[in-house]
Amino acid sequence: MENKIDFEKLTQKVQELEMITEKLKTSLSNFDQLMEDNIQSGKGIWDGESAILWKEEWKQLIAEMPEVIDTFQKQSKNIQNFIEIMKKAEQS
């Protein structure tokens, strides 16, 4: 039995990674908006010293997220390129 790469399954996994990445972007954006609307907003939901400290921590964390998302997107493209290269190699 010959081992072969299942390009269909691999392509499906890349699509799943892309979908998860988009969900992550949306979820982080929504969560960030909740933070802005509710923490240290002056609305009395969560204000004060602890809110200020948490919001500063959150801002540092959310600032790193574009890099994380970019990494997922790059890896998705890398896998897509791998699939194309391997398909061509198999056809030769």
Order of alpha helices (4+ residues) and beta strands (2+ residues): alpha-alpha
